[in-house]
Amino acid sequence: MSEKEVLYSQQGAVATITLNRPKRGNALSGPMAAQFVEAINRAIDDATVRVLVITGNGKYFCTGMDLTSQSNNDDDSPTASDAVASTQSMFTTLARCPKPTIARVNGPALGGGVGIVFSCNFRIVHPAAYFSMPEVHRGLIPALISEVIVPQLGAFRAKQYMLSGERVSAAEGYRVGFVTSVADPQDEASLDKKVQEYVALLLQSGPGAMRDVKNLVDAVDSRGGNNKAVTSYVREAFGKMISSEEAAHGIGAFASREKPNWDEFGLGGVKAKL
């Protein structure tokens, strides 16, 4: 029996999804992308899960689409079409996940691997890792990942990285602003320590409030210069938040100088909107 290409595990309130194709650099096939989406939705549906960690097994985080499997399919074949749909769904489902997501970047991320990283809210990166979108070197374009990358990088830097296919180091990613934190090269355990630091911070927060923060930022960002639409949405979001049971619990705990117990407010049963 072949080993699973996407692993799912849970420890406490944290679910970890691991890309498990190390001999292929965790390259993404259509079936693997579909399994990845299933794992994300499993975490979304589980009210006991409050944080998702995405990582890779082996030397690489993810080397992108498996071009070998793609080359065996005709561009117009149902199999090729399914693979594209599964891969695009992987990025959008992760990006729109209502729970906070952390990319534990254990090694280089290329092509679609960069898309996975940019679909996560936090990016904790091994110091030896790098990022590259080398599609143009093979006569391809990074179309599927552009939806999550271009809005965050901006047109200028997105064109630079996508046209050149250059390797961007973890340190440079941090300087530019798309990396949350780089692990200490002198401490082998630093990557996991930093991941746990952010996990601990997130577990202090209300699950519903974190979901609403993600929705709020996405909504305000998508409305651009439409000030009336932004103002209307912000007021509506504030009204829903301040009247919620979760807000009442958090305010009450603060007034009593106690730590809030968010276990009763887990999110589940609602999948990311596509």
C-alpha positions in Angstrom: 0.0 0.0 0.0 1.4 3.4 -1.0 2.2 6.0 1.6 -0.3 8.9 1.9 0.9 12.0 0.1 -0.8 14.4 2.5 -0.7 13.7 6.2 -3.1 15.1 8.8 -2.4 15.1 12.6 -3.8 17.0 15.5 -2.3 17.9 18.9 -4.6 19.8 21.2 -6.2 22.6 19.2 -3.6 22.6 16.5 -4.0 20.6 13.2 -0.9 20.0 11.1 -1.1 19.2 7.4 2.1 17.8 6.0 3.0 17.4 2.3 4.4 13.9 2.2 6.1 13.3 -1.1 9.8 13.9 -0.1 11.3 11.9 -2.9 9.6 14.3 -5.4 10.3 17.4 -3.4 6.7 17.4 -2.3 5.7 18.3 -5.9 1.9 18.6 -6.3 -0.1 16.2 -8.4 -3.8 16.6 -9.0 -4.8 13.8 -6.5 -2.4 15.3 -3.9 -3.9 18.7 -4.3 -7.4 17.2 -3.8 -6.2 15.4 -0.7 -4.8 18.7 0.6 -8.2 20.4 0.1 -9.9 17.6 2.0 -7.4 18.0 4.9 -8.1 21.7 5.0 -11.8 21.2 5.1 -11.4 18.6 7.8 -9.7 21.1 10.0 -12.3 23.8 9.2 -15.2 21.4 10.1 -13.6 20.3 13.4 -14.6 22.7 16.2 -11.7 21.5 18.3 -9.2 22.8 15.8 -8.3 26.4 16.2 -5.0 26.8 14.3 -3.6 25.1 11.2 0.0 24.5 10.5 1.2 23.6 6.9 4.6 22.0 6.4 6.6 19.6 4.2 8.3 16.4 4.8 12.0 16.2 3.9 14.4 18.7 2.3 11.7 20.8 0.5 8.6 22.6 1.6 7.1 22.2 -1.8 8.6 22.3 -5.3 5.3 23.2 -7.0 3.3 21.4 -9.7 4.5 17.9 -10.7 5.4 18.7 -14.3 6.1 15.0 -15.0 2.5 14.0 -14.2 1.2 17.0 -16.1 3.2 16.2 -19.2 1.5 12.8 -19.4 -2.0 14.5 -19.7 -3.4 16.2 -22.7 -4.2 19.9 -21.9 -7.9 19.4 -22.8 -8.3 16.0 -21.1 -10.7 15.6 -18.1 -7.7 14.5 -16.0 -5.7 17.7 -16.7 -8.8 19.8 -16.1 -9.4 18.1 -12.8 -5.8 18.6 -11.7 -6.0 22.4 -12.5 -9.3 22.7 -10.6 -7.9 20.8 -7.6 -4.8 22.9 -7.5 -6.6 26.2 -7.7 -9.1 25.1 -5.1 -6.1 24.3 -2.8 -4.9 27.9 -2.8 -8.3 29.5 -2.5 -9.6 27.1 0.2 -6.4 27.7 2.3 -6.4 31.5 1.7 -10.1 31.7 2.7 -9.9 29.4 5.7 -11.7 31.0 8.6 -9.1 29.8 11.0 -5.5 31.2 11.3 -2.9 29.4 9.2 0.8 29.1 9.7 3.3 28.0 7.0 6.1 26.1 8.6 8.6 26.5 5.7 11.1 23.7 6.4 12.9 24.1 3.0 12.7 25.7 -0.4 9.4 26.6 -1.9 9.0 26.8 -5.6 6.1 27.7 -7.9 2.9 26.3 -6.3 4.8 26.0 -3.0 5.2 29.7 -3.0 1.4 29.9 -3.5 0.8 27.8 -0.5 3.1 30.0 1.6 1.3 33.2 0.4 -2.1 31.5 1.2 -1.1 31.3 4.9 -1.4 34.1 7.5 2.0 33.5 9.1 5.2 32.3 7.4 7.9 30.9 9.7 10.9 30.0 7.6 14.0 27.9 7.9 17.1 30.1 7.3 18.3 28.0 4.5 15.0 28.0 2.6 14.4 30.1 -0.4 11.5 31.1 -2.7 11.4 30.9 -6.5 8.8 31.1 -9.3 10.8 29.5 -12.1 7.8 28.8 -14.4 9.1 31.1 -17.2 12.3 29.0 -17.5 10.1 26.2 -18.7 7.9 28.3 -20.9 5.1 28.5 -18.3 3.4 31.2 -16.3 2.5 31.1 -12.5 -1.1 31.7 -13.3 -2.9 29.7 -10.5 -0.8 31.2 -7.7 -1.0 34.8 -9.1 -4.3 35.3 -7.3 -2.8 35.0 -3.9 0.7 36.4 -4.6 0.2 39.6 -6.7 -2.1 41.4 -4.3 0.4 40.9 -1.5 3.7 41.5 -3.4 2.4 44.3 -5.6 2.8 44.5 -9.4 6.4 45.7 -9.4 7.9 43.0 -7.2 5.6 40.2 -8.6 6.8 40.9 -12.1 10.4 40.9 -10.9 10.2 37.6 -9.2 8.0 36.0 -11.9 10.0 37.2 -14.9 13.4 36.4 -13.4 12.6 33.2 -11.6 15.3 34.3 -9.1 15.8 32.7 -5.8 14.7 34.9 -2.9 16.3 34.0 0.4 14.5 33.7 3.7 16.3 36.8 4.9 15.3 38.8 1.8 11.7 37.6 2.1 11.7 39.0 5.6 13.2 42.3 4.5 10.6 42.6 1.7 7.8 41.8 4.1 6.3 38.5 3.0 8.0 36.4 5.7 6.8 36.6 9.3 10.0 35.3 11.0 13.2 33.5 10.1 14.5 30.7 12.4 17.8 31.0 14.1 20.5 29.3 12.1 22.4 28.4 15.3 19.4 26.6 16.8 18.1 23.5 15.0 14.9 23.7 17.1 14.3 27.3 16.4 11.8 26.7 13.5 9.5 24.8 15.8 10.0 27.1 18.7 8.9 30.1 16.6 5.9 28.2 15.2 4.9 27.4 18.8 5.3 31.0 19.8 2.7 32.1 17.3 0.5 29.1 18.1 0.5 30.2 21.7 -0.5 33.8 20.8 -3.3 32.6 18.5 -4.7 30.3 21.2 -5.2 33.3 23.4 -7.7 34.8 21.0 -11.3 34.2 20.4 -12.0 31.8 17.4 -14.9 33.9 16.1 -12.9 37.1 16.5 -10.0 35.7 14.5 -12.4 34.6 11.7 -13.9 38.0 11.7 -10.5 39.8 11.6 -9.6 37.7 8.5 -13.0 38.6 6.8 -12.6 42.2 7.8 -9.1 42.7 6.3 -10.1 40.9 3.1 -13.3 42.9 2.7 -11.6 46.3 3.4 -8.7 45.4 1.0 -11.0 44.2 -1.8 -13.1 47.4 -1.6 -10.1 49.6 -2.3 -10.9 53.3 -2.5 -14.7 52.8 -2.1 -14.9 54.6 1.2 -18.7 54.3 1.6 -18.6 50.5 1.1 -15.7 50.2 3.6 -17.4 52.4 6.2 -20.6 50.4 5.9 -18.9 47.0 6.2 -16.8 48.1 9.1 -19.8 49.4 11.0 -21.7 46.2 10.3 -18.8 44.0 11.4 -18.4 46.0 14.6 -22.1 45.7 15.5 -22.0 41.9 15.0 -18.9 41.6 17.0 -19.8 43.7 20.0 -23.2 41.9 20.4 -21.7 38.4 20.2 -21.5 35.9 23.0 -17.8 35.5 22.4 -17.2 39.3 22.9 -19.3 39.2 26.1 -17.2 36.3 27.4 -13.9 38.1 26.5 -14.9 41.4 28.0 -16.2 39.7 31.1 -13.0 37.8 31.6 -11.0 41.0 31.2 -13.1 42.7 33.8 -12.6 39.8 36.2 -8.9 39.7 35.4 -9.2 36.1 34.3 -8.1 34.3 31.2 -11.0 33.6 28.8 -11.8 30.0 28.0 -12.3 29.9 24.3 -12.9 26.1 24.2 -16.6 26.7 24.1 -16.4 28.9 21.0 -14.7 26.6 18.5 -15.5 27.0 14.8 -16.7 24.0 12.9 -19.1 22.9 10.2 -18.5 25.8 7.9 -16.3 25.4 4.9 -14.3 28.2 3.3 -16.3 29.9 0.6 -15.0 29.4 -2.9 
